[in-house]
Amino acid sequence: MESAPRSIAFFDVDDTLLTVGSMLRFLAYHWEREGLDPDRFARARAELHRRREAGARRGELNRLYYRHFRGCDSVDLAEAGRDWYAAEVARGDFFHAPVVDALRSHRRAGRHIALVSGSFPPCLDPIAEELGADLVLCTTPRVDAGVLTGEIGVPVIGPEKAARARRAMTAYGVAAADCYAYGDHASDLELLLAVGHPVVVGDDPVLADRAAREGWLRLPAAAARSVSAAQPASAAQPASAARPVSLARPASAARPASVAQPSVARPTSAARPASAARPASVAQPSVARPTSAARPASAAQPASVAQPSVARPTSAPRPTSAAQPASAG
């Protein structure tokens, strides 16, 4: 039986764990894979940008994004997500190394790892598996008979990130004062305030000001990708490209549990229907616990490792993804 975690480390994903915004990059990849007109993606991106400039809230933009997947088969999307992930990794500079190093430090110290994102399972499941995450707290598209309706539940943006984190901490019986959170954008502020050890990634003015006043730890912004890797991954690129050895998931790492919606557990396997209902016997209705697979042996590190050895101030400017406005998720 798996022992309870000593605490939880929560990680925003886009521009925090990753050097890019995943959502529009995946949409571009998916539509190219389906043979759709490239101009369709350009129009979709322009519409999101226009609405953002007009003052649309991030939650509204999140909902608009998922309407582009209306009618898509959930199993096909999961397969596309794995292929997209392999293509992105093959292009290089996909993961933000300082934040990944922090994640590994937390995992060695026996903490659970939770990804918190406005993105969705096709993008996040391969990343969670690669990094050995225990929980994925994300936006969940509504599915009817295995097909996405284009609608979602509550977007995991801003305050909802903090709400999901609090439910996870309650479910696992860990103290907020002992937990960590990493974020790069002002919309992550409430998530950072929900834990005892917030870490700011990059130079968002709101977060940088709060970090200076509160003495929070900081990590540098993700460096801009090389010119060859800046454009979205192409569906024509082989999906079988080898993953970098340095990010290989330990063989014993637990498959991440999904807790995106309080009452619906989403699948983590392409073979399982996305609308599968959670068993009635689940003890924690709001947070799905990870599988019973053994945690890596290194999780037994002494409890004295209280902080990851990753904090350092930064003045590097936060990059802007070439393909995705940050407002989508």
N, C-alpha and C positions, 0 to 999 in steps of 0.2 A: 504494500500500500504506500502511496506517495506521501511524504511528509509535507506538512503545511509550510508555505514559504515564509521566510523571515520578514519579507516586505515585497513590494511590487515596484518596478521601474516602468513608467509609462513613456512611450515615445510617439510623438507625432512622426509622420512618415515623409510626406513630400517636402523637399528642401530642408529636412532635418536628418533623417536617416539616409535619404537619397539626395543626390545632387540635382535632381530634376523634379518637376511636377508630373506625377504619373498619369493623371486622369485623361487629359487631352492627348497625351502621347499614345495612350492605349486606344483611345477612340480613333485616332488617325491610323494606327496599325490595323485595328479591327476592320475599318471600312476599306482599307486597301486590300486586306486579306479576302474580303467579300467581293472585290472587284468593282466597288462603287466609284463614282466620279470623284476625283481628287478635289474638285471645286466644292463639293458638298462639305468637306471638312473645313475648308477655308471660310465658307459662309457660316458654319456653326461656330467656329472660333471668333469670327468677327461679331456675331450676334452676342456671344457671351461678353466680349470686350465692351461692346456698345452699352449693354445693360449695366455692366459694372461701372462704366463711366457715368451713367445716368443715375447712379446711387443705389442700385439693387443690392439687397443684402446677400451675404454669402450663402445663406440657407436657400434663398430663392434661386440663385445661380446653380446650386447643387441639384435642386429639383429639375431645373431646365436641362442640365447635363444628362440626367438619367432618362429623360424622355427620348433621347436619341437611340436608346436601346429597346424601345417598344417593339415587340414581336420577335426578339432574339431568343434562341433556345439557350437555356441556362447551362446545359452540358457543353454546347459548342463554345459558349463564352469562356467557360473554365479552361477548355483546351486552348483557346486563343490567348488567354492570359498566361498560360505556361509558355507558349511559343513567344509571346511578346517579351516576357521576362528573360528568356534565354537570348533573344536578339539584343536586348538592352545590355545585358551583362557582357556579351561578346563585343559590343562597341566600346566598352571600357568606361571608367570614371562614373559608374552608376551609383555606388555606395559612397557615403560621406564618411571617410575613414575615422576621424576623431570620435564621431558619435557611435559608430560601430564598435570601436575600441571600448567606449564607455559601456555599451550594452554587454559586451563580453565580460567586462569587469563585474558588472552586476550579476550576471549569470553565475560566474565563479563564486561569488559571495553568497549564493543560495537564494537570490531574489527571483521572483517570477518576472517575466518580460511580457509587457502588453503593448501592442501596437494600437494607436488611437487615431482614426483617420476618417475624413469625409469620403474617401475612396471606397471601393467595394471588393468583394471576394476575388473576382478574376484577377485584379491587380495585386491584391494583398496576400493571398494564400501562398504563392510561390516565394514571396519575400519572407513571410513568416516562417515557412518551412526551412528556408536557407539559413535564417538567423536563429532558429530554435526558439521562436516566441511561444509563450504559453497561452496567450489570449490575443484575440483580434476583436477590437471594439470599433465597429465601422458602420457606415450606411448600408442598409440592406434593401435592395430592390424588391418590389412585390412580384410574386410569381404565380401564375395561374396555369395549371397543367404543364409545368415545365417551361413555360414561356414568360418572359418579362413583360409586364403590363406597361412599363414606362413610368410608373409611380413608385414612390419610396415611402418608408415610415418617417421617423424623425431624422433629419440630416444630422450627422455627427460632426457638427460645426460649433465653435464657440462654447456656450454654456453646456451644450449636450456632451461635449468631451469631458467636462468636469463631472457631470452627472453620471456618466458611464464609469469613470474612474472611482467615484465614491461608492457606487454599487459594487464594483469589484473588490474594493478594500473591505467593505462590510461583509461580503460573501466569504472572503478568505480570512476574516478575523484579524486583519493587520491594521496597525495604527497609521493614520495619515502622516503623523510626524516622522515615521520611519520610512516613508515612501519617497520616490523620486519622480520627476517629470521633466521631459525635454520638449521644447517647442521653439519655433523660429518666427512666428507671426503674432501680431497683437491679438488675433482671435484665439490664440493659445493661452492668453493670460489667466483665464479662469481655471484652466487645467493646472497651470503652474501654481496657482494659489491654493489648489486643493490638496497639496502635499507639503511635507516638511522640507524637502530638498529640491527646489526648482532649479533648472539649468536652462539658460538662454543660449540658443544657437544663432549666431549671426548678429546683425546690427539693426534689427527692427527698432525704430526710435522709441516706441512705447515700452517695449521690453527692455531695451538698453537703459532707459531712464529708471525703470523700476528696479532693475538689477543693481544699478549704481546706488540707489537709495537704500535698498534692502541688503546689499552685500551678497547677492546671488552669484552662483558660479556661472561662468560663460565659456562657450566654445566658439571657434571661428566659423564664419559662414562657409558654405560649400563653395569650392573654387569652380569657376566656369568650366564647362566641358570643352574639350578641344573642338575645333571647327568640324572635324569629321564625325564627332559623336554628338554634336549639338542638335542635329535634326532628329525627328522621331525615327525610331527603328523601323526598317522596312519589312513588310511581310514577305518580301522576296529573299530576305536573309535567312540562311539555314537556322532552324530552331534548335538544332542539336549541338550548337556551339558549347564547348566545355565551360563549366562554371569555374571561377577562380578558386584554387585550392584553399586560399586563406579564408574564404567564407563558407567552406563546406560545413554543413550541419552535422554535429556529432551523431553517431549512429544511434545513441540512446536518447537523444533529445525528444521530448514529448511533442506530438503533433499539436499545433495551436488549437485551443478551444475557441469557438466563436460565440460571442455574446453581444452581437450587434443590436438585437432587439430583445426587450425584456421577456417576451414569451415565445419567441421563435428561434430555434437554433439552426443556423445555416450550415449546409454541408461543407466539408473541407476536401471532398473527393469529387472529381469530375463525374464519377459513375453514379453518385447519389443525387436524386432529384433535389433541386434547390429548395423546394417547398416542404421538405420532409418535416413532420411535426416532432416537437421535442417529446420524449417519453414522459408520461405523467409522473413517474417516480423521481424525477430530477429534484434534488433537495433544494437547490438554489434557483428560483425561477428567473432571476434577472441576470445571472452570470453563469455561463456554462463552464464547469470545471475542466481542466485539461485531462487527457487520457492518463492511464496509469503507467505509461512507459517510464522507465527509470530516468531520472535526471542525470546529466553527465557527472562522473565521479568527482569532477573538480568543484561541484557545488558544495562540498564539505569544507571549503576554505574557512578559516577561523572568522568568527564574527567581528573581529577587530577591523576588518576591511569595511569601514563605514562609508567611505567616499571613493568613487572611481578616480583614478589618477589621470584625469583628463582636463581639469579646469585650467584655463589660461585665458587671459584677456585677449580681445581681438579688436582690430580696427579695420579689418578687411571689409569692403563693401559687400552687401548681400547681392548675389547674382540674380538676374532675371532669366527664367527659363525661356529658351528660344521658341518653345512651342506652346507653353501653357500659361495663361494669366493665373496668378495665385488665387484668384477669387473663386475658382471652380470648386475648390475643396480644401 
